[in-house]
Amino acid sequence: MQPAMTTPDPDRLLAEVSELVARFAPPGAKLERSTELTSDLSIDSVAAMDLVMEIEDRYGIDVPVNEIADLVTLGDLVDLVARQLGARG
């Protein structure tokens, strides 16, 4: 899939990232900006790294490893992707 040329609008980005996160979440999990990746979705460090790799491939970005530990919610992840897409120009 081709990386997006511009930063998608926030609602679209949330929907796209949620789609990727859903693969790692329990069936029927509620995916909102406030959903916590670890406590609500039980995403462990191995799953988190797999998720980050999928996001990097999908959007053609590099997610700094030191920022992954700061991700608490789905919204944090979406914001990180948006920042990386913006930095890419």
C-alpha positions in Angstrom: 0.0 0.0 0.0 1.3 3.5 -0.9 2.1 5.9 2.0 -0.2 8.9 2.2 1.3 12.0 0.6 -0.3 14.3 3.2 -1.4 14.0 6.8 -4.9 12.5 6.8 -7.6 14.4 8.7 -7.8 13.4 12.4 -11.0 11.4 12.2 -9.7 9.4 9.2 -6.4 8.8 10.9 -8.1 7.6 14.0 -10.3 5.2 11.9 -7.2 3.9 10.0 -5.1 3.4 13.1 -8.0 1.8 15.0 -8.3 -0.7 12.1 -4.7 -1.7 12.6 -5.1 -1.8 16.4 -8.2 -4.0 16.2 -6.1 -6.9 14.9 -4.3 -6.9 18.3 -7.3 -6.2 20.5 -9.7 -8.7 22.0 -12.9 -9.3 20.0 -15.5 -6.6 20.6 -13.1 -4.2 22.2 -14.2 -0.6 22.2 -11.7 1.5 20.2 -11.8 5.2 21.1 -9.1 7.9 21.6 -9.3 7.2 25.4 -8.9 3.4 25.1 -5.8 2.3 26.9 -3.5 0.1 24.9 -2.3 -2.0 27.8 -5.1 -2.1 30.3 -8.1 -2.0 28.0 -6.7 -4.0 25.0 -4.1 -6.1 26.7 -1.4 -5.2 24.1 1.9 -6.4 25.5 5.3 -5.2 24.4 5.7 -7.8 21.7 2.3 -7.0 20.2 3.1 -3.3 20.5 6.2 -3.7 18.5 4.3 -5.7 15.8 1.7 -3.0 15.7 4.3 -0.3 15.4 6.0 -2.1 12.5 2.6 -2.4 10.7 2.0 1.3 11.3 5.5 2.2 9.9 4.8 0.0 6.8 1.3 1.4 6.3 2.3 5.1 6.5 6.0 5.0 5.4 7.2 6.5 8.7 9.7 5.7 11.4 8.4 5.6 14.9 11.1 6.5 17.4 11.6 3.6 19.8 11.9 5.9 22.8 8.4 7.3 22.1 6.7 3.9 22.1 7.0 3.6 25.9 5.1 6.9 26.3 2.0 5.6 24.4 -0.8 5.0 26.8 -4.0 5.5 24.8 -5.1 4.9 21.2 -5.2 8.7 21.0 -1.5 8.9 21.9 -0.7 6.5 19.1 -2.8 8.4 16.6 -1.1 11.7 17.7 2.3 10.1 17.3 1.5 8.9 13.8 0.2 12.4 12.9 3.4 14.0 14.2 5.5 11.6 12.2 3.5 12.2 9.0 3.8 15.9 9.5 7.5 15.7 10.1 7.9 13.7 6.9 6.4 16.6 5.0 
